[in-house]
């Protein structure tokens, strides 16, 4: 019987202005709800400076999404639902 154990979830995002990538961000959320690795890389500093408000708003959306995932991990609902059909 195969038993699956998820140790972490990685969330990756790219913030774009038009079709141009400006920022890459990622965060790892451990199965217990704690944070692992996190990073933000500004790929295009000129576009970032010219569009800082939009980039920061998008970064806040990313953070909110990660907090939502963290809440579900701590509450047990996210992985329980995902893994319920994964045992063979």
C-alpha positions as a Markdown table, in Angstrom:
| # | Residue | x | y | z |
|---|---|---|---|---|
| 1 | Unk | 0.0 | 0.0 | 0.0 |
| 2 | Unk | 1.3 | 3.4 | -1.0 |
| 3 | Unk | 0.9 | 6.1 | 1.7 |
| 4 | Unk | 1.5 | 9.7 | 0.7 |
| 5 | Unk | 2.9 | 12.2 | 3.0 |
| 6 | Unk | 3.1 | 15.9 | 2.0 |
| 7 | Unk | 5.8 | 17.8 | 3.8 |
| 8 | Unk | 5.3 | 21.2 | 2.3 |
| 9 | Unk | 3.5 | 23.2 | -0.4 |
| 10 | Unk | 5.4 | 25.6 | -2.6 |
| 11 | Unk | 3.6 | 28.6 | -4.0 |
| 12 | Unk | 5.2 | 30.4 | -7.0 |
| 13 | Unk | 4.0 | 33.6 | -8.7 |
| 14 | Unk | 5.1 | 36.1 | -11.3 |
| 15 | Unk | 4.0 | 39.7 | -11.2 |
| 16 | Unk | 3.8 | 41.2 | -14.7 |
| 17 | Unk | 3.2 | 44.6 | -16.1 |
| 18 | Unk | 1.6 | 44.0 | -19.4 |
| 19 | Unk | 3.4 | 41.0 | -20.8 |
| 20 | Unk | 6.7 | 41.7 | -19.0 |
| 21 | Unk | 7.7 | 39.8 | -15.9 |
| 22 | Unk | 8.7 | 42.3 | -13.2 |
| 23 | Unk | 8.9 | 40.2 | -9.9 |
| 24 | Unk | 9.2 | 36.5 | -9.1 |
| 25 | Unk | 8.0 | 35.4 | -5.7 |
| 26 | Unk | 7.7 | 32.1 | -3.9 |
| 27 | Unk | 7.0 | 30.8 | -0.5 |
| 28 | Unk | 7.1 | 27.3 | 1.0 |
| 29 | Unk | 4.5 | 26.5 | 3.6 |
| 30 | Unk | 5.2 | 23.4 | 5.7 |
| 31 | Unk | 2.5 | 20.8 | 6.4 |
| 32 | Unk | 2.3 | 22.1 | 10.0 |
| 33 | Unk | 1.5 | 25.6 | 8.8 |
| 34 | Unk | 5.0 | 27.1 | 9.5 |
| 35 | Unk | 6.8 | 28.9 | 6.7 |
| 36 | Unk | 9.9 | 27.5 | 5.1 |
| 37 | Unk | 11.8 | 29.3 | 2.3 |
| 38 | Unk | 10.5 | 32.6 | 0.9 |
| 39 | Unk | 12.0 | 34.9 | -1.7 |
| 40 | Unk | 11.2 | 37.8 | -3.9 |
| 41 | Unk | 13.3 | 38.8 | -6.9 |
| 42 | Unk | 12.8 | 42.0 | -8.8 |
| 43 | Unk | 13.5 | 41.1 | -12.4 |
| 44 | Unk | 13.0 | 44.5 | -14.0 |
| 45 | Unk | 13.9 | 47.3 | -11.6 |
| 46 | Unk | 12.8 | 50.1 | -14.0 |
| 47 | Unk | 9.3 | 48.6 | -14.5 |
| 48 | Unk | 9.1 | 47.9 | -10.8 |
| 49 | Unk | 9.9 | 51.5 | -9.8 |
| 50 | Unk | 7.4 | 52.8 | -12.4 |
| 51 | Unk | 4.7 | 50.4 | -11.3 |
| 52 | Unk | 5.5 | 50.0 | -7.6 |
| 53 | Unk | 1.9 | 50.4 | -6.4 |
| 54 | Unk | 0.6 | 47.6 | -8.7 |
| 55 | Unk | 3.5 | 45.3 | -7.8 |
| 56 | Unk | 2.9 | 45.8 | -4.1 |
| 57 | Unk | -0.8 | 45.2 | -4.5 |
| 58 | Unk | -0.1 | 42.0 | -6.4 |
| 59 | Unk | 2.4 | 41.0 | -3.7 |
| 60 | Unk | -0.3 | 41.5 | -1.0 |
| 61 | Unk | -2.6 | 39.3 | -3.0 |
| 62 | Unk | 0.1 | 36.6 | -3.1 |
| 63 | Unk | 0.6 | 37.0 | 0.7 |
| 64 | Unk | -3.2 | 36.7 | 1.3 |
| 65 | Unk | -3.3 | 33.5 | -0.8 |
| 66 | Unk | -0.4 | 32.0 | 1.2 |
| 67 | Unk | -2.1 | 33.0 | 4.5 |
| 68 | Unk | -5.3 | 31.2 | 3.3 |
| 69 | Unk | -3.3 | 28.1 | 2.5 |
| 70 | Unk | -1.6 | 28.3 | 5.9 |
| 71 | Unk | -5.0 | 28.6 | 7.7 |
| 72 | Unk | -6.2 | 25.5 | 5.9 |
| 73 | Unk | -3.1 | 23.6 | 6.7 |
| 74 | Unk | -3.3 | 24.4 | 10.3 |
| 75 | Unk | -7.0 | 23.6 | 10.4 |
| 76 | Unk | -6.3 | 20.3 | 8.7 |
| 77 | Unk | -8.8 | 20.8 | 5.8 |
| 78 | Unk | -6.4 | 21.4 | 2.9 |
| 79 | Unk | -4.3 | 18.2 | 2.9 |
| 80 | Unk | -7.0 | 16.0 | 4.3 |
| 81 | Unk | -9.2 | 16.7 | 1.3 |
| 82 | Unk | -6.3 | 16.4 | -1.1 |
| 83 | Unk | -5.0 | 13.1 | 0.2 |
| 84 | Unk | -8.3 | 11.3 | 0.9 |
| 85 | Unk | -8.1 | 9.4 | -2.4 |
| 86 | Unk | -4.3 | 9.1 | -2.6 |
| 87 | Unk | -3.9 | 6.0 | -0.5 |
| 88 | Unk | -3.7 | 2.7 | -2.4 |
